[in-house]
Amino acid sequence: NNSNKCIKLNNFFVVFIMFDNIGNRKAIRNTVTSYNNETVDKLHTRPSSKSSAGPTPFHRAQSFIPRDTQTPPRFQFRWLLYDNNGSFNGWFDWLPLWMRVGYWSPVVIIALVFYYGGLLWWRPRPLVFEPMISTPGAAEEEIFGIPKSIAYDLCLFLWGIFVAVYAKINMGSIWWLFISFTGWSWSLLTLRAGLEFGAWATSSILKKNTVAMKLAFWGSSLRFVAVTNSSIVCAVWNVILLPVIYFVSLPPGEKRENFRKFNFGFFMTNIHVLNFPMAAVNTVYGTRIRVFTMSDLWVSYFVLGLYSFLYFFVMDRIGMHFYPILCPRTAFCVVSIAGILGLKYYLFLKWNELISPDTFGAK
């Protein structure tokens, strides 16, 4: 009897241990499965970041990614280059989050495709820009042996460089020249003056007419875009942006006073006020002006296209949103783009009326 009891007790322990092992295996299997699922989730989910930017035009939502594979994707494109909530150095935290991160409006994407395609399709062939070179002996008042109009271009060129150097010395950086529309406008008016002075100097001093004609051609091609961009910057900043920033965005007190001093300082006065009259010299006012053609209008649209590419595909990715009215996450952006294009065409007509009222004036 005792031996039978021992055998039964032994069998009980064997069965108990067997079920216990099975339970442990199930627990281990469940743990491994849960770990694998979490690993797959991490592999197929956008890496976590401080930006929490969510989906972008080039990043599908998580629900579209197949979850039945154990292999991670080879390449996963992230729109935002920094984990900064779409606000570079926190400068644009005042903008709503939806204007800084997220999907673009399909309307904006379609509009940009048509705009870039139209630039290529409707380019004038050939591009024609009348070179304006003052020849030696021409009836024009001279300053130190240089025709007055050419001397103006030389002064504009040197002044444009001086302001940039001033900004570098006093502000520590001139990166704004490369990423802001204002910087582009200042660079274009400076470059235009430098090219046209260089054309005269090459022709009159170095006697190299071939090089002079090329410099004059490129300088002449920048006339309309230089004066038009500068007039837009001057008007938009002083009439729209300056009052909004001063009276709406900044609270009364020290911040508003500091902004007032900065805005009316030497640097800002040059790039937002003096830029327009400087750009008008020898383009719509002077002795060497010429009528603008469709080639000039196309160059203006082309430069705008280049800047829009920089703004939408580079600056938006690093969190720089200088112009909220050009936010690609709302269809209103298309209205802003159309308004800028229409304004450029309107100025094209008005500048020609000013230059040649007998030809383009009201009948």
Disulfide bonds with the S-S distance in Angstrom:
none
